[in-house]
Amino acid sequence: MVLKNKIKELIDREGITAYRFVKDTGFAPATGYRLAADSTYIPSAKILETICDRYRVQPGEILEWLPDNP
């Protein structure tokens, strides 16, 4: 099983930059930029909650489960 974050897709859909994402969420720059650039970086529950609250999205819009290849 593989989880992937879809933060980059969220940022693109919102029409904002990674910089704006960092400012909007209050995350440390290293965390915000890594979330935007690295889809394998899975946010903690607190970070996920912050993103959902700020952008009014469901966790399923941020995380995607990809099944293992048989």
MODELLER restraints for C-alpha pairs under 7 A, 6 or more apart:
rsr = mdl.restraints
at = mdl.atoms
rsr.add(forms.Gaussian(group=physical.xy_distance, feature=features.Distance(at['CA:1:A'], at['CA:66:A']), mean=6.10, stdev=0.5))
rsr.add(forms.Gaussian(group=physical.xy_distance, feature=features.Distance(at['CA:1:A'], at['CA:67:A']), mean=4.92, stdev=0.5))
rsr.add(forms.Gaussian(group=physical.xy_distance, feature=features.Distance(at['CA:1:A'], at['CA:68:A']), mean=4.95, stdev=0.5))
rsr.add(forms.Gaussian(group=physical.xy_distance, feature=features.Distance(at['CA:2:A'], at['CA:65:A']), mean=5.91, stdev=0.5))
rsr.add(forms.Gaussian(group=physical.xy_distance, feature=features.Distance(at['CA:2:A'], at['CA:66:A']), mean=5.11, stdev=0.5))
rsr.add(forms.Gaussian(group=physical.xy_distance, feature=features.Distance(at['CA:2:A'], at['CA:67:A']), mean=6.34, stdev=0.5))
rsr.add(forms.Gaussian(group=physical.xy_distance, feature=features.Distance(at['CA:2:A'], at['CA:68:A']), mean=6.85, stdev=0.5))
rsr.add(forms.Gaussian(group=physical.xy_distance, feature=features.Distance(at['CA:3:A'], at['CA:40:A']), mean=6.99, stdev=0.5))
rsr.add(forms.Gaussian(group=physical.xy_distance, feature=features.Distance(at['CA:3:A'], at['CA:63:A']), mean=6.75, stdev=0.5))
rsr.add(forms.Gaussian(group=physical.xy_distance, feature=features.Distance(at['CA:3:A'], at['CA:64:A']), mean=5.67, stdev=0.5))
rsr.add(forms.Gaussian(group=physical.xy_distance, feature=features.Distance(at['CA:3:A'], at['CA:65:A']), mean=4.62, stdev=0.5))
rsr.add(forms.Gaussian(group=physical.xy_distance, feature=features.Distance(at['CA:3:A'], at['CA:66:A']), mean=6.04, stdev=0.5))
rsr.add(forms.Gaussian(group=physical.xy_distance, feature=features.Distance(at['CA:4:A'], at['CA:39:A']), mean=5.26, stdev=0.5))
rsr.add(forms.Gaussian(group=physical.xy_distance, feature=features.Distance(at['CA:4:A'], at['CA:40:A']), mean=5.14, stdev=0.5))
rsr.add(forms.Gaussian(group=physical.xy_distance, feature=features.Distance(at['CA:4:A'], at['CA:42:A']), mean=6.74, stdev=0.5))
rsr.add(forms.Gaussian(group=physical.xy_distance, feature=features.Distance(at['CA:4:A'], at['CA:63:A']), mean=5.71, stdev=0.5))
rsr.add(forms.Gaussian(group=physical.xy_distance, feature=features.Distance(at['CA:4:A'], at['CA:64:A']), mean=5.24, stdev=0.5))
rsr.add(forms.Gaussian(group=physical.xy_distance, feature=features.Distance(at['CA:4:A'], at['CA:65:A']), mean=6.49, stdev=0.5))
rsr.add(forms.Gaussian(group=physical.xy_distance, feature=features.Distance(at['CA:5:A'], at['CA:39:A']), mean=4.80, stdev=0.5))
rsr.add(forms.Gaussian(group=physical.xy_distance, feature=features.Distance(at['CA:5:A'], at['CA:40:A']), mean=6.38, stdev=0.5))
rsr.add(forms.Gaussian(group=physical.xy_distance, feature=features.Distance(at['CA:5:A'], at['CA:41:A']), mean=6.73, stdev=0.5))
rsr.add(forms.Gaussian(group=physical.xy_distance, feature=features.Distance(at['CA:5:A'], at['CA:42:A']), mean=6.00, stdev=0.5))
rsr.add(forms.Gaussian(group=physical.xy_distance, feature=features.Distance(at['CA:5:A'], at['CA:62:A']), mean=5.58, stdev=0.5))
rsr.add(forms.Gaussian(group=physical.xy_distance, feature=features.Distance(at['CA:5:A'], at['CA:63:A']), mean=4.56, stdev=0.5))
rsr.add(forms.Gaussian(group=physical.xy_distance, feature=features.Distance(at['CA:5:A'], at['CA:64:A']), mean=6.29, stdev=0.5))
rsr.add(forms.Gaussian(group=physical.xy_distance, feature=features.Distance(at['CA:6:A'], at['CA:39:A']), mean=6.42, stdev=0.5))
rsr.add(forms.Gaussian(group=physical.xy_distance, feature=features.Distance(at['CA:6:A'], at['CA:62:A']), mean=4.84, stdev=0.5))
rsr.add(forms.Gaussian(group=physical.xy_distance, feature=features.Distance(at['CA:6:A'], at['CA:63:A']), mean=5.84, stdev=0.5))
rsr.add(forms.Gaussian(group=physical.xy_distance, feature=features.Distance(at['CA:7:A'], at['CA:35:A']), mean=6.32, stdev=0.5))
rsr.add(forms.Gaussian(group=physical.xy_distance, feature=features.Distance(at['CA:7:A'], at['CA:36:A']), mean=5.35, stdev=0.5))
rsr.add(forms.Gaussian(group=physical.xy_distance, feature=features.Distance(at['CA:7:A'], at['CA:62:A']), mean=5.96, stdev=0.5))
rsr.add(forms.Gaussian(group=physical.xy_distance, feature=features.Distance(at['CA:8:A'], at['CA:36:A']), mean=4.92, stdev=0.5))
rsr.add(forms.Gaussian(group=physical.xy_distance, feature=features.Distance(at['CA:8:A'], at['CA:37:A']), mean=6.86, stdev=0.5))
rsr.add(forms.Gaussian(group=physical.xy_distance, feature=features.Distance(at['CA:11:A'], at['CA:17:A']), mean=6.51, stdev=0.5))
rsr.add(forms.Gaussian(group=physical.xy_distance, feature=features.Distance(at['CA:18:A'], at['CA:33:A']), mean=6.12, stdev=0.5))
rsr.add(forms.Gaussian(group=physical.xy_distance, feature=features.Distance(at['CA:18:A'], at['CA:36:A']), mean=6.34, stdev=0.5))
rsr.add(forms.Gaussian(group=physical.xy_distance, feature=features.Distance(at['CA:21:A'], at['CA:32:A']), mean=6.90, stdev=0.5))
rsr.add(forms.Gaussian(group=physical.xy_distance, feature=features.Distance(at['CA:22:A'], at['CA:29:A']), mean=6.05, stdev=0.5))
rsr.add(forms.Gaussian(group=physical.xy_distance, feature=features.Distance(at['CA:22:A'], at['CA:32:A']), mean=5.12, stdev=0.5))
rsr.add(forms.Gaussian(group=physical.xy_distance, feature=features.Distance(at['CA:25:A'], at['CA:50:A']), mean=6.70, stdev=0.5))
rsr.add(forms.Gaussian(group=physical.xy_distance, feature=features.Distance(at['CA:25:A'], at['CA:51:A']), mean=6.70, stdev=0.5))
rsr.add(forms.Gaussian(group=physical.xy_distance, feature=features.Distance(at['CA:25:A'], at['CA:54:A']), mean=6.80, stdev=0.5))
rsr.add(forms.Gaussian(group=physical.xy_distance, feature=features.Distance(at['CA:35:A'], at['CA:41:A']), mean=6.09, stdev=0.5))
rsr.add(forms.Gaussian(group=physical.xy_distance, feature=features.Distance(at['CA:48:A'], at['CA:59:A']), mean=6.91, stdev=0.5))
rsr.add(forms.Gaussian(group=physical.xy_distance, feature=features.Distance(at['CA:52:A'], at['CA:58:A']), mean=5.98, stdev=0.5))
rsr.add(forms.Gaussian(group=physical.xy_distance, feature=features.Distance(at['CA:52:A'], at['CA:59:A']), mean=6.61, stdev=0.5))
